[in-house]
Amino acid sequence: MIWIILVLYAIYSGIKIYAAMAEIGYISQAKNWKPVILSAPNYEKAAGYKIAVQKFTILSTLYDTALFAGWILFGLSYLSAHVIFENTLIHSVALVILFIAINYVLTLPFELYQTFGLDKKFGFSTIDAKTFFFDQIKSAVMFILFGGAFFWVMSAIIASFNYWWFYGFLFSLGVILFINMIYPIVIVPLFNKLTPLEDEHLKSSIETLLKQAGLKSSGVFSLDASKRDNRLNAYFGGLGSSKRVVLFDTLIAKLEKHELLAVLGHELGHFKHKDILKNIASSALMLLIMFALFGNLPQSLFESLHVKKEAFSIMVLFLLFSPLISFVLMPLFGLMSRYNEYRADEYGSMCESKEALCSALVKLADENKSFPFSHPLSIALYFTHPPLTQRLEKLGMHFSKEDR
Ligand SMILES: [Zn+2]
């Protein structure tokens, strides 16, 4: 049984590494094409960044595979044999948190390299060590509080019901909805400063746009994203009465007013088409599949791992396997999401104009140094947004292929 699991994981890692290598080959070629969308220096930098990220992905995939094998072969049985608490609930909560904490420490070097090596080298990351440190502390405290409470309830559910997986699913879904609701008003302000938009002119244009779309929101805010990263973004977050428009200060600084409104129009398109609800519904379906799967694991699996079939081992297996399962389901989700992006673009260009959205997208890509081309395999496996060239072509821009 153990070997079947390890082979499955190796296949998953193999596909990821193959896709990364194909992407590196593709971009190494595309790098020499005549630059489109981005300025020549940014085009080259973007290609360099993307290749560096893929190399990093290969390395971290290999490392994750070793980590997974370590847990499966001896880590789990060691942990459950050596860390024991009398109270069964405390036992499973403490072990799951310990498992996550060990994983966090073991993968921290990769996160440090990504933030302070890679993203600094290419000029994205502006975060200083102090901000990073306090971010980590805040996340850890929140994780222990809320994660601890979550695993506590989940352990109790697993221990109490025969069809625990169904109740566990309902509970997780409730938590996801709750987080979506409180995220913009409770969690974001813990990490960033939100200030009501000062530019009255822009604010009233945005409010007109919202009214046209028939949406109520609890305000338009600027977020000090620049203290961590130079990349631009905007979102329309929250559920119900917590809905609000959030513009990154980096976006306000770089875009003209009509471009900003086009980007916002795109975000409103998502709301108008109920894409956020659709996303939550498809995540719920994904979650239900996973719970049904993990609620019916055979006893023999636990025996071959040398652990008892209990809340702790079930939850940890869930955590260990979730990347693999979402990897399988992601292409489907991506397909739906890419279709929704085209429709949101249509709506955004209707709010302002195709030209405004095009020039905003081009500016975003140039500032974010996002390379406009990708290998088809990467697109199919991971992309939630269509490649920029395809989005711009749908909006009426044309790119000649003669120069390649
Ligand atoms: Zn979008």
Boltz pocket constraint, residues with backbone or C-beta under 6 A from the ligand:
constraints:
  - pocket:
      binder: B
      contacts: [[A, 266], [A, 267], [A, 270], [A, 341], [A, 344]]
      max_distance: 6.0
